[in-house]
Amino acid sequence: MKRIMIPVIAVLLATNANAFDDNKEGFMLGLGVGVSSVKTNYIGGDSRDTGFATSLKLGYGLNEQLSAYVGAIGDLYKYEGKGKRVNTALSGIGIDYYFNKNAPYYVTGMVGFGSVNELKNKKDQTGYGFLIGAGYEISEHITLQADYMKINTDDKLNADTDALRFTVNYTWY
């Protein structure tokens, strides 16, 4: 693992010595927390549950309007109120696009690998997923974001999810 991490860190440091200079161009790191409403579709019916939403973005601002990133987006919730803790996650690549360099409004999208995990029984389902959303920068570095995340899993347990998510995010750039 050290053999991989050391070159990656060296490349990141060498490519942008001006990271975190309050300019949206260059290296960026974003963290977010919030609330989600997750609908789980399974063979016996549907369930709608409220959960805790998280967001992690690591990327690069190509210019003042467009950023590309790798991300990990997740929801943690109690399934059907029966105390089963479930985690849904999306890991992939995404973009944030501001309408112009001074506009506080932006749109976001992400595609990648999705998973639905029942934590206690360690039942995992994997598949693909996507996220689309919009946000508003309330002050420099702080955004409010609303998005829709869909995860389609394979047919083992047949539990696909749809989530409406509202997060507060802090982005270092």
N, C-alpha and C positions, 0 to 999 in steps of 0.2 A: 504494500500500500504506500509506503514511503517513497518508493521509486516512481510512483505515479504522481503523488501530491507535490513533491518538491519541484518538478518541472512545470506543473500547472501553476503553482504559486509564482514561480520565477517569471513565467510568461505574462501573467496578470500584472505583476509589478513593473515589468519592462515595457508593456504596451501603453500604460497610462500612468505616468508619475504624478499627474494632477488629479487623481481620484479624490472624490468627496470635496470638490472645489465649488459647490453650489451651481454647477453648470450641468445641464442634463446630458451633455455629450460625455462619453467615457463610461467608466466602470460604474455600476449601480448595484445596490443591495436593498431589497424591500422586504419588510415584515408586516403582517397584518393579522388582526383578530376581529372576531365579530360573532354574528348569529346566523344560523341557517335553518331553513325549513326543508326537510328531506322527505321525498316520497319514494318509498321502496315498493316496487312491483315484484310480486313473487307468485308462485303457482296457486297458493290458497287465497290470494286477494291482494289488497294494497294497504299500506301503512303510511301515515303522515306523522313525522316526528320533528321536534325542534332540537337543535344541537349547537355545538360550539364550532365555529369556522376559523380556519387558519390559512395563512398564505405566506409563501416564501418565494422570492424572485431573486435570481442572480444573473446579471446580464450586462449589456453594453448599450449606451445611448449612441445611436448612429449619427443623430443630429438632435437639435432642440425639440423635434416633434416625434421622432420614432425611436423606440427602444426595442431590442430583441433580448429575450431572456430564456433561461431554463427555470422551471418552476415546480414547486410541490404545493398543491392545494388540497386541503382536507377538511372533513367534517367528522365530529365525534358526537354520537347521540345514543339515547336509549331506545332500542327497537321495540315498538308496540307497547311501550310502558311496562314491559315484562322484566325490566332490569337487564336485558341483554345489551351490552355495550357493543356498538358497531362503529367502525371507522371506514369512511369512504375516502379515497384519495385519487388524485390525478397528478401524474408526473409527466412533464413534456416540455415542448418549446412554445413560446408565445411572443406576442408583440403588444406594446402600448402605443397608441397613436393619438397625439394631441392635434386638434384641428388647426391651430397655428402656434407659433412658438410662445406667444403670450397668453393663449387661451387657457383657462383653468379646466376645461372639459376635455375628456379623452375617451376613447373606446379601447377595449382590450379583447384579446382572443388567445386561446391556447388549445393545442391538440396533443394527445399523448396516450400513455398507458393508464388505464383505470383499474381500481381494485375496490372490492367490498369485503371487509374482514369482520367476522364476529370474533371479538377479542378473547372471550373466555374459552370457547371451544376451538379456537384457532382454525375456523373454517374460512378459507380464502377463495375468492373468485377474482379472476383477472379478465381483462378485455381491453377495450379502448374507450376513450372519452374525449369530450371537448368542453370548453368554457367560452362564453361570450358575455360581455358586460360593458358597463359605462361607469365613468368616475368623474369626480370633481375635486380639484385641488383647493382645499379651504385655506391653506397657507403653504409657504414653501416647505416641501418635503412631506406634508400631511395630506392624505386624500381620503375621501369617502367613496366606496365602490359598491355597486350592486351588480350581481352577475347570476347567470344561469349555468349550472354545471350538469352535464349528462354523462352517466357511465353505463355502458353496455358490457355485460360480462358474458362469459361462455355459458353453456347450458347445464353445467353441473348442478348448481343450486337454483338457477333461474331467479336472480334477485337484482334487477337493474334499478338504478336510482336516478331521480331528477332532484336537483337542489336549487332553491332560491337562496342566495347568500348576500349578506350585507356586512361589509368589513370597514374598519378604520385601518389605514396603512401608513407606515412611515418608510420613506425611501431615502437612503443615503445616495447622493450623486455629487 
